[in-house]
Amino acid sequence: MNWNGMVHPLIGYSFKGAIWYQGESNAGQAVAYKWILGDMIKAWHKAWGREFPFIIVQLPRFMAKKPVAVEDGGWPVIRESMEWIADNVPGAMMSVNIDLGDEKDIHPKDKFQVGDRLAAVALQRVYKSRPDGEAPRVVKSALQGDAWVLTYDRAVVIKGEGKGYAVQGADGKWAYATAKADGAKVTVSAADVKAPKAARYAWANFPEVSVYSAGSDALPAGPWRSDK
């Protein structure tokens, strides 16, 4: 019905690109979502006969905070699926909104920020008129002694107490970690966890967020994990 009634009638119209803000109801299909949405984007490209830009709004925070270092499944995984699509489907790209949202409201009240970040991605990727419109991303990570060292694609700063990171001990349990930034590198560790097996950041339905791009734009770094 949605395709026949709302999308198909638009075939033949000219437009620059599409913005996608959906996925909340697909949390039960979080892993499969990379193919569900990815195949839909490819189908739209085929219908229009071109690979137009398709900007995904990565889901913001939602639901009550839980007193745990890491939450598996649901929204953290669907956010990861969205990132996978942006990396692997031609024309797809993504804005990060992990610092927005409300525990009791599925949509962020601050729609200006959502729109502003979408525009930043479009200006960088589509119109080539500004640098660094996308959120900082981890490009390399490695265990060094008792700490994980993450390298982002540009300089970042940590706001507040550096919350949001977690490390996994040899027993498989996750522990809250502290983080220190130095340019593009962030060192993550927990005093009671030696040689942690893995590290994650903002891996929860409503995570703590502390890492932003250095500079006036202050774009939030997205969720990340070493144990993919």
N, C-alpha and C positions, 0 to 999 in steps of 0.2 A: 504494500500500500504506500509506504513512504517513497519508494523508488518511483512507482508508476504515477503517484499523485503529486509528488513534490519535487522530484529531481529530474525525471525524464523530460517533463515539459520544458526544462531549461536548456536542453541540448540544442546547440546551435547559437545560443547567446554568447557574446564575448565577455570575458572577465579575466582579470589578472591572476587570481588564485582563490583558494578556499581557506576558511578558518574552521577548525573542528574543536568544539568544547563538549565532549560527551565521554562516556566510559564509566560513569559512576555505577550504573546498573549491571555492568559487566564484570564486577569484582569477583564473581564466582567463576569466571572464565579468564582469570587474569593472565595465565600463561598463553592460552589459545588466542588471546586478544591481539597478539602481534600478527597473527595470520588473518583473523577476522577483519580487523581494520586495514591491515596491509593489503589484503585482497580487494577490499572495497575501494581503496585509493587507486589501485591498478585498474579496476573496472571503470571508475570514473575517468581516468586518463584515456582508456580505450574508447569510451563513449564519446569523448570530446576530440579524440584524435591527437592529443598532445599531453605532455607531462607537465601540467601547470603546478605552481607552488601550492603545497597543502600544509598549513601550519597547525600543529596540534598544541592545544593547551594542556600541558601536563597537569594532572589533578592536584589541587592544593590540599591543605590539611582538612581533616574532618573526623568527627567522632570523638568521644571522650578520651582524654589522655590516660594511658595505663602506666603503672609504676614498674615498667620493665625496660631493659636496655634496647631490646629488639622485638619487633612483631613480625611474624612470618605470614605470608599469604595476603590476599585482599588488595588493598590500595597500594602498598609498597611494590607489589609485583606488577600491578597494572601500570604503575608509573614506569617501571623498568621496561615493560613491553612497549610503551609509548616511545621511550628512548631508542629501543631497538628498531622500531619502525622508522624513526627519524634518521637513523644511521644506515638503514638497509633498503628502504623503498625510494626509488627515484622521485625527486620533487618534494619529499616529505621533510619537514623540519619541526622544531618544537620550542616552545617557551616554557620556562620553569617558574612555578608559582608556589613552591613548597613553604614559603613563609607567610602565605596568605591563607584565609579560611577561618572557619569558626567551628567549635566543637558541636554546636547544635544546628548549624545552618549549612546545608550541603553546598551552597554557593557563597563565595566570598562577597562581603558587602562592598569591598573596595574594588569595583569594576574598573575604575580608572587605571589602577595598577596592572590589571590583567590586560587591558587594551594597550597600555603603554609598552608593555613587554612584547606583545604581539607585533606592535609597530617597529620596535627595535630589531626584532628578528627579520622582519620584512625589509627594513632599510639596509641591514647588513647583507642578507642572503639574496634578496630579490632585486633590490634597486642599487646595491653596491655603493651606497652613499654614506655609510658610517662604519667604523670598526667596532668590534666587540659588542655587538647587539645581542649575542647569545650568552647564556649563563656560563660561568666557569665550569670546566669539566676535568675530571681526573684522567690524565693521559698515561700515567705510569704509577705503579705502587710496588713496594718491596718491603719485606721484613728485614729490619736491621737490629739485631740484638733482641731487645724486649719491646721494640716499638715498630709500628708500621709507618713508613715514610711515603706520603702521597705527593705526587707532582701534578699540579693543575696546569692548564694550558696558558695561564697568565697569573699575575700576582693576585693574591687574595688576602683578606684581612679577617680576623676572628673577632666577632662582637660579643660582648658580655663575657661569660665564663667558658665559652667554647663548648657548649653542650651540643649533643646530637651524635657524637661518635661513640662507638662501642667496639670492644675486642672480644674474641672468643678464646677461652682457655683450652688446655689439653683435655679437659673433662667435657667439652662441648657446650659449656655454659657461657652466656654472654654477660659482660660486665661493662658498666659505664666507664668511659675513657676520657682523658683530658687531651687537649690539642694545643699545639703551638705553631704559629705560622711564621715563615721566613721567606718573603717573596712569594714564589709559586709553590713552595714546599710546605707541607703540613705534617708534623710529627705527632702520632697518635699512640698513647700508651695508657696502661692502668697499673698502678703500683703493685697490685696483688696478682697480676697475670704475667707470667714469664713466657717469652717466645710465643705470643698469641698466634693461633692458627689462622685467624681471619680478622678483618676489620670491616665495619660498615658505618655509614653516615645517613642520618635522617631516615632510618628504616623502621617506620611506624606509620599507623594511620594518621596520627597527629603528632609528628615528631618535634623535638627541639631543633631550632635552626640557628646557626651562628656564623656560617662562612659566606662571605660576599666578595665580589670582585673589588679590588682596590680601585679607588677613583670615585668620581662624583656619581656615576650610574648606580653603583652598589647593587649589582644583580646577584641574587642568591645562587649558590652552587646547588645543584640538584642532588637527589639521593644517589648513593653509590654503595657498592659492596665488592670486596675482593673475591668472595667465594661464589662466583657465578657458575 
